[in-house]
Amino acid sequence: MTTLPDHEKTRVSDAAAALAAETQAVDAECRQRMTKIRQNGRMKDVIQLKGVTLSENLRPFMLQIRALQQLEVAAELRMREILDGHLVELRAQRDLPALEQLRSHFLHREWAYLKGMYPLLYRAAETESEKLIVRMELEANARRKKKTGR
């Protein structure tokens, strides 16, 4: 069994201490970002907040830093909550042009941020909003037919 000289032991322990300090700093930053994510109402901001830059020293340990996974989960949950709010707004619309305009707004200004990171959520939002438009068009056609007596 080989033992390291004292100066080597010191260097190894200094590196371990530095790594632990960096990990604690990332952990604290992730916790701050999770709080901001929970308070934020825009998808763009949530996506930006979930992106933590890691040093070269920490990248190999990325999967072992629990706060990074918690941050990812918090971001996805918040994206789902925001999306649910958007769908509630769309369902509340009673005018087809207003519904289409609001859907367009969400597609281009909010849901566009889902495309890359959460493609299944994006597709679900797109599908649900299309269903709402079709339903409203069918209802409008049924009312027109009822008025004309056909």
Secondary structure, DSSP 8 states (H G I E B T S, - for coil): -----HHHHHHHHHHHHHHHHHHHHHHHHHHHHHHHHHH---HHHHHHHH-----TTTGGGGGG-HHHHHHHHHHHHHHHHHHHHHHHHHHH--SHHHHHHHHHHIIIIITHHHHHH-HHHHHHHHHHHHHHHHHHHHHHHHHHHHHHT-
